[in-house]
Amino acid sequence: MSNDLRAAPPELSFRPSLFRSFFLGGFECSTHRRRDGQRLDLLRTTRHDVLVSQDYRQLKRHGIRSVRDGARWHLVETAPGHYDWSSVLPMMRAAQEVGTQVAWDLCHYGWPDGLDVFSSAFVDRFAAFSGAFARLHLEETGEPPMVCPVNEISFFSWAGGEAGLMNPGCTSQEHSDDLKRQLVRATVAGARAVREAAPGSRILLIDPLINIVARPEQDPAEAAARNEGQFHAWEMIAGHMSPELGGAPELLDVIGVNYYWNNQWLHGGLREALVPGDPGHTPLRDLLVGVHARYGRPIFLAETSIEGEERAPWLNYVCEEVRAAMRAGVPIEGICLYPVLSHLGWDDDRYCPNGMLELAVEGEERTVHEPLAQEVEKQRHLFAALCGAS
């Protein structure tokens, strides 16, 4: 594409440049232990770990040249301080061969067995692992990596600290708060180790973007407090809150926001989702404007999807909202289809049809959900017309 075609029109003061393509494909890479103790490994169960080269090539044919993927800490650190990169190197080399840019999750809910998440050793070992990964990436590719140290600190601390849905299996607000602070410590230490090992590395801080609405009979203060809580991890990492955790403004590099169809809901009782058009629903564009007004950092939509036949309509809605936010001055770097590959559910192994690619393989390629693939192609052209993002 020529420089003239990629030039941003006068209405935009920002042109995306962080990723090789405006649309990314995210591969579900959760490795946590469920409440029953069973460890998940979604890269294995989707066979992405063995089909990684084919998966990257297939996405490239759909114009997706950037992905989110995972380095599975529990497989790499086989003993304290000893690293086996055999689960990472084939993925890294496939990306190099295909020409795919990878943003790596270093801790996607899981950690090595025998390591207490609340211990100082957790922070120290995660920092060492992060630095070792950055050195490996630099040696293999000649480039500093792009990493998300700890994925979704806010959700992680709720699911593992308050709801007991995953490791460490705690069920109190106090444990949730303690877990959030510990995950921030690990993120800060990991980010510093990555940058020391590979100057120029980019740090992605990814968390859900939510909106909880009080019911008419409720005091709105509690819902408001929950909404404010979604920002606490970012505030801590930036050193604006709990500075004893080691955060600093320069660590708040790129903000990733995850937004699904049910990220807005009525507070309390059964979780009732608020969808576009419902009273109390806030347009996604306004939520994005709010995050940028608060932090002034580059943003990307790090996860978004829905199941079934609503996949294409949902992406259409999200893209319209993102373009509106960009026109309002929000520097949005990209949209990640997460997951881009459908997978089995965390708790019951049910099939979750939420990707552009399905688990089934025909020949050497995954089966494609054509309506979503067609929507991606349409949206790629619309974003190219808006800001030159291919």
C-alpha positions as CSV (number, residue, x, y, z in Angstrom):
1,M,0.0,0.0,0.0
2,S,1.4,3.4,-0.9
3,N,2.2,6.1,1.6
4,D,-0.4,8.3,0.1
5,L,-3.1,5.7,0.8
6,R,-1.9,5.1,4.3
7,A,-1.9,8.8,5.2
8,A,-4.5,9.7,7.9
9,P,-7.3,12.0,6.6
10,P,-7.4,15.5,8.2
11,E,-10.2,14.5,10.5
12,L,-7.9,12.2,12.4
13,S,-4.8,13.3,14.2
14,F,-3.7,9.7,14.8
15,R,-2.8,6.8,12.6
16,P,-2.4,3.3,14.1
17,S,1.2,2.0,14.0
18,L,1.7,-0.4,16.8
19,F,0.5,-3.6,15.1
20,R,1.2,-4.9,11.6
21,S,-2.6,-5.1,10.9
22,F,-5.4,-3.3,12.5
23,F,-7.2,-6.6,13.2
24,L,-5.5,-9.1,15.4
25,G,-6.3,-12.7,16.1
26,G,-6.2,-13.8,19.7
27,F,-5.6,-17.4,20.6
28,E,-7.2,-18.5,23.9
29,C,-4.2,-19.5,26.0
30,S,-5.6,-19.9,29.5
31,T,-3.5,-22.2,31.8
32,H,-5.2,-21.8,35.2
33,R,-6.3,-24.6,37.5
34,R,-10.1,-24.7,37.9
35,R,-11.8,-24.9,41.2
36,D,-11.7,-28.7,41.0
37,G,-7.9,-28.6,40.6
38,Q,-7.7,-29.5,36.9
39,R,-5.3,-27.5,34.9
40,L,-6.4,-26.1,31.6
41,D,-4.2,-25.6,28.5
42,L,-6.3,-24.1,25.8
43,L,-3.4,-23.9,23.3
44,R,-3.1,-27.7,23.6
45,T,-6.8,-28.6,23.5
46,T,-7.3,-26.4,20.4
47,R,-4.2,-27.9,18.8
48,H,-2.9,-24.5,18.1
49,D,0.4,-25.5,19.7
50,V,1.0,-28.0,16.8
51,L,-0.9,-26.2,14.1
52,V,0.6,-22.8,14.9
53,S,2.2,-22.3,11.5
54,Q,-1.0,-23.2,9.6
55,D,-3.1,-21.0,11.9
56,Y,-0.8,-18.0,11.3
57,R,-0.8,-18.5,7.6
58,Q,-4.6,-18.8,7.5
59,L,-5.0,-15.6,9.4
60,K,-2.6,-13.9,7.1
61,R,-4.7,-14.8,4.1
62,H,-7.6,-12.9,5.9
63,G,-5.4,-9.8,6.3
64,I,-4.5,-10.5,10.0
65,R,-0.8,-10.2,10.5
66,S,-0.7,-9.6,14.2
67,V,-1.9,-12.0,17.0
68,R,-2.1,-12.4,20.7
69,D,-0.6,-15.7,21.9
70,G,0.8,-17.2,25.0
71,A,4.1,-18.4,26.6
72,R,2.9,-21.1,29.1
73,W,4.9,-20.3,32.2
74,H,4.0,-23.6,33.9
75,L,5.5,-25.6,30.9
76,V,8.6,-23.4,30.6
77,E,9.8,-23.2,34.2
78,T,10.2,-26.9,34.9
79,A,12.1,-26.1,38.2
80,P,12.8,-22.8,39.9
81,G,15.1,-20.9,37.6
82,H,15.3,-23.6,34.9
83,Y,13.6,-22.9,31.6
84,D,12.5,-25.3,28.9
85,W,11.6,-23.3,25.8
86,S,10.4,-26.2,23.7
87,S,6.8,-25.1,24.0
88,V,7.7,-21.5,22.9
89,L,10.3,-21.8,20.2
90,P,8.1,-23.5,17.6
91,M,5.6,-20.7,18.0
92,M,8.2,-18.0,17.8
93,R,9.8,-19.5,14.8
94,A,6.5,-20.0,13.0
95,A,5.7,-16.3,13.5
96,Q,9.1,-15.4,12.0
97,E,8.6,-17.7,9.1
98,V,5.1,-16.5,8.3
99,G,5.7,-12.8,9.0
100,T,3.3,-12.6,11.9
101,Q,3.7,-10.2,14.8
102,V,3.0,-11.7,18.2
103,A,2.0,-10.0,21.4
104,W,2.8,-12.5,24.1
105,D,0.9,-13.2,27.3
106,L,3.4,-14.3,30.0
107,C,0.9,-15.2,32.7
108,H,-2.6,-16.0,31.4
109,Y,-4.1,-17.1,34.8
110,G,-1.6,-20.0,35.4
111,W,1.7,-20.5,37.1
112,P,4.1,-23.4,37.9
113,D,2.9,-26.0,40.4
114,G,4.2,-25.6,43.9
115,L,4.5,-21.8,43.7
116,D,2.4,-19.8,46.2
117,V,0.9,-16.8,44.3
118,F,0.9,-14.7,47.5
119,S,4.6,-15.3,48.2
120,S,7.6,-13.0,47.4
121,A,9.0,-15.9,45.4
122,F,6.1,-15.6,43.0
123,V,7.1,-12.0,42.1
124,D,10.8,-12.9,41.9
125,R,10.3,-15.9,39.8
126,F,7.9,-14.2,37.4
127,A,10.4,-11.3,37.0
128,A,13.2,-13.8,36.2
129,F,10.9,-15.7,33.7
130,S,9.9,-12.5,32.0
131,G,13.4,-11.3,31.6
132,A,14.5,-14.7,30.3
133,F,11.7,-14.6,27.8
134,A,12.6,-11.2,26.6
135,R,16.2,-12.3,26.1
136,L,15.1,-15.3,24.1
137,H,12.8,-13.2,21.9
138,L,15.6,-10.8,21.2
139,E,18.1,-13.6,20.4
140,E,15.6,-15.4,18.1
141,T,14.0,-12.5,16.3
142,G,16.4,-9.6,16.7
143,E,13.6,-7.5,18.1
144,P,12.4,-6.6,21.5
145,P,9.1,-8.3,22.4
146,M,5.6,-7.0,22.9
147,V,4.2,-8.6,26.1
148,C,1.3,-8.6,28.4
149,P,2.9,-9.6,31.7
150,V,-0.3,-10.6,33.6
151,N,-3.5,-10.9,31.7
152,E,-6.7,-9.3,33.2
153,I,-5.5,-8.5,36.7
154,S,-9.0,-7.2,37.7
155,F,-10.9,-10.2,36.4
156,F,-8.1,-12.6,37.7
157,S,-8.3,-11.1,41.2
158,W,-12.1,-11.4,41.3
159,A,-12.3,-14.9,39.8
160,G,-9.5,-16.3,41.8
161,G,-9.7,-14.2,44.9
162,E,-13.4,-13.6,45.5
163,A,-15.5,-16.0,43.4
164,G,-13.3,-19.1,43.8
165,L,-13.6,-20.0,40.1
166,M,-9.9,-20.6,39.5
167,N,-6.6,-20.7,41.3
168,P,-5.9,-19.7,44.0
169,G,-9.6,-20.5,44.8
170,C,-10.2,-17.8,47.5
171,T,-13.7,-16.5,48.2
172,S,-13.5,-13.1,50.0
173,Q,-13.1,-9.5,49.0
174,E,-10.0,-9.3,51.2
175,H,-8.3,-12.1,49.3
176,S,-9.4,-10.4,46.0
177,D,-7.7,-7.2,47.1
178,D,-4.6,-9.0,48.2
179,L,-4.4,-10.9,44.9
180,K,-4.8,-7.8,42.9
181,R,-1.9,-6.1,44.7
182,Q,0.3,-9.2,44.3
183,L,-0.5,-9.4,40.6
184,V,0.4,-5.7,40.2
185,R,3.7,-6.4,42.0
186,A,4.4,-9.2,39.6
187,T,3.4,-7.1,36.6
188,V,5.7,-4.2,37.7
189,A,8.6,-6.5,38.3
190,G,8.0,-8.4,35.1
191,A,7.7,-5.3,33.0
192,R,11.0,-3.9,34.4
193,A,12.8,-7.2,33.8
194,V,11.5,-7.3,30.2
195,R,12.7,-3.7,29.5
196,E,16.0,-4.3,31.1
197,A,16.6,-7.5,29.0
198,A,15.3,-6.0,25.8
199,P,15.1,-2.2,25.7
200,G,12.3,-0.9,23.5
201,S,9.9,-3.7,24.5
202,R,6.3,-2.7,24.6
203,I,4.1,-3.5,27.6
204,L,0.4,-4.2,27.2
205,L,-1.8,-3.7,30.3
206,I,-5.0,-5.6,29.5
207,D,-8.2,-5.6,31.6
208,P,-11.9,-5.7,31.1
209,L,-13.9,-2.5,30.4
210,I,-17.2,-2.7,32.3
211,N,-20.2,-0.7,33.3
212,I,-22.3,-1.8,36.3
213,V,-25.6,0.0,36.6
214,A,-27.5,0.3,39.9
215,R,-31.1,-0.9,40.0
216,P,-33.8,1.7,40.8
217,E,-34.2,0.6,44.4
218,Q,-30.4,0.5,45.1
219,D,-28.0,3.0,46.4
220,P,-25.8,3.7,43.4
221,A,-22.7,4.1,45.5
222,E,-21.8,0.4,45.5
223,A,-22.2,0.1,41.7
224,A,-20.1,3.2,41.3
225,A,-17.4,1.7,43.6
226,R,-17.3,-1.4,41.5
227,N,-17.0,0.6,38.4
228,E,-14.1,2.6,39.8
229,G,-12.4,-0.7,40.8
230,Q,-11.9,-1.6,37.2
231,F,-9.2,1.1,37.1
232,H,-7.3,0.2,40.2
233,A,-4.8,-2.2,38.5
234,W,-3.9,0.5,36.0
235,E,-3.7,3.1,38.7
236,M,-1.4,0.9,40.8
237,I,0.9,0.1,37.8
238,A,1.1,3.8,37.0
239,G,2.1,4.6,40.6
240,H,-1.0,6.8,41.1
241,M,-2.3,4.4,43.8
242,S,-0.5,2.2,46.3
243,P,3.0,3.5,45.3
244,E,4.6,1.0,47.6
245,L,3.9,-1.6,44.9
246,G,6.5,-0.1,42.7
247,G,4.4,1.3,39.9
248,A,5.5,4.3,37.8
249,P,3.9,6.4,35.0
250,E,6.3,5.0,32.4
251,L,5.1,1.5,33.0
252,L,1.6,2.3,31.8
253,D,2.5,1.8,28.2
254,V,-0.3,0.5,26.0
255,I,-3.8,-0.1,27.5
256,G,-5.7,-3.1,26.3
257,V,-9.5,-3.1,27.0
258,N,-11.5,-6.3,26.8
259,Y,-15.2,-5.8,25.9
260,Y,-17.8,-8.5,25.4
261,W,-21.5,-8.4,24.8
262,N,-22.1,-8.9,28.6
263,N,-19.6,-6.4,30.0
264,Q,-22.4,-4.1,31.1
265,W,-25.0,-5.4,33.7
266,L,-27.4,-4.5,36.4
267,H,-25.8,-4.6,39.9
268,G,-26.6,-7.3,42.4
269,G,-28.7,-10.5,42.2
270,L,-28.7,-12.4,39.0
271,R,-26.3,-10.8,36.5
272,E,-28.6,-9.2,33.9
273,A,-26.6,-8.0,30.9
274,L,-27.3,-4.6,29.4
275,V,-27.0,-4.6,25.6
276,P,-27.2,-1.7,23.2
277,G,-30.6,0.0,23.4
278,D,-31.3,-1.1,27.0
279,P,-31.9,1.7,29.6
280,G,-28.7,2.4,31.4
281,H,-26.4,1.0,28.6
282,T,-23.5,3.2,27.8
283,P,-22.2,3.2,24.2
284,L,-18.8,1.6,23.9
285,R,-17.5,4.8,22.2
286,D,-18.2,6.7,25.4
287,L,-16.4,4.1,27.6
288,L,-13.3,4.3,25.3
289,V,-13.4,8.1,25.4
290,G,-13.4,7.9,29.2
291,V,-10.4,5.6,29.4
292,H,-8.4,7.8,27.1
293,A,-9.4,11.0,29.0
294,R,-8.2,9.3,32.2
295,Y,-4.8,8.0,31.0
296,G,-3.9,9.6,27.6
297,R,-2.3,6.4,26.5
298,P,-2.6,4.4,23.3
299,I,-5.5,1.9,23.5
300,F,-6.4,-1.3,21.7
301,L,-9.5,-3.5,22.0
302,A,-7.7,-6.6,23.2
303,E,-10.6,-9.0,23.3
304,T,-14.1,-9.0,21.9
305,S,-16.4,-11.7,20.7
306,I,-19.8,-13.4,21.0
307,E,-21.1,-16.9,20.3
308,G,-23.1,-18.3,17.4
309,E,-24.7,-16.4,14.5
310,E,-24.3,-13.0,16.3
311,R,-20.6,-13.0,15.6
312,A,-20.7,-10.8,12.5
313,P,-23.4,-8.4,13.8
314,W,-21.5,-8.0,17.1
315,L,-18.2,-7.1,15.3
316,N,-20.1,-4.6,13.1
317,Y,-21.4,-2.9,16.2
318,V,-18.0,-2.9,17.9
319,C,-16.3,-1.5,14.8
320,E,-18.8,1.3,14.4
321,E,-18.2,2.3,18.0
322,V,-14.4,2.2,17.6
323,R,-14.5,4.4,14.6
324,A,-16.7,6.9,16.5
325,A,-14.2,6.9,19.3
326,M,-11.3,7.4,16.9
327,R,-13.1,10.4,15.3
328,A,-13.5,11.7,18.9
329,G,-9.7,11.7,19.3
330,V,-9.1,8.3,20.9
331,P,-5.8,6.7,19.6
332,I,-7.0,3.2,19.1
333,E,-4.3,0.9,17.7
334,G,-6.4,-2.1,16.8
335,I,-9.1,-4.6,17.4
336,C,-8.3,-8.2,18.5
337,L,-10.8,-10.9,17.6
338,Y,-10.6,-12.9,20.9
339,P,-10.8,-15.7,20.5
340,V,-10.1,-15.9,16.8
341,L,-10.3,-19.7,17.1
342,S,-13.3,-21.4,18.8
343,H,-12.5,-23.6,21.7
344,L,-13.9,-25.8,24.5
345,G,-15.4,-24.2,27.6
346,W,-13.4,-23.9,30.7
347,D,-15.7,-25.8,33.0
348,D,-17.7,-28.2,30.9
349,D,-15.8,-28.8,27.7
350,R,-18.8,-27.5,25.7
351,Y,-18.0,-26.2,22.3
352,C,-17.9,-22.4,22.3
353,P,-18.5,-21.2,18.7
354,N,-17.0,-17.7,19.1
355,G,-14.1,-17.5,16.6
356,M,-13.6,-16.8,12.9
357,L,-11.9,-20.2,12.7
358,E,-13.5,-23.3,14.0
359,L,-11.6,-26.3,15.6
360,A,-12.4,-28.5,12.7
361,V,-9.7,-28.9,10.1
362,E,-10.3,-29.4,6.4
363,G,-7.1,-30.4,4.7
364,E,-4.4,-28.2,6.3
365,E,-6.7,-25.4,7.4
366,R,-9.4,-24.7,10.0
367,T,-13.0,-24.4,8.9
368,V,-14.0,-20.7,8.5
369,H,-17.1,-19.1,9.9
370,E,-17.8,-17.2,6.7
371,P,-20.1,-14.5,8.0
372,L,-17.5,-13.3,10.4
373,A,-14.7,-13.6,7.9
374,Q,-16.7,-11.4,5.4
375,E,-17.4,-8.9,8.2
376,V,-13.7,-8.7,8.9
377,E,-12.9,-8.0,5.3
378,K,-15.6,-5.3,5.1
379,Q,-14.3,-3.7,8.3
380,R,-10.7,-3.8,7.1
381,H,-11.7,-1.6,4.1
382,L,-13.6,0.8,6.3
383,F,-10.7,1.3,8.7
384,A,-8.3,1.7,5.8
385,A,-10.6,4.4,4.4
386,L,-10.7,6.1,7.8
387,C,-7.1,6.0,8.8
388,G,-5.0,3.9,6.5
389,A,-5.1,0.9,8.9
390,S,-5.1,-2.3,6.9
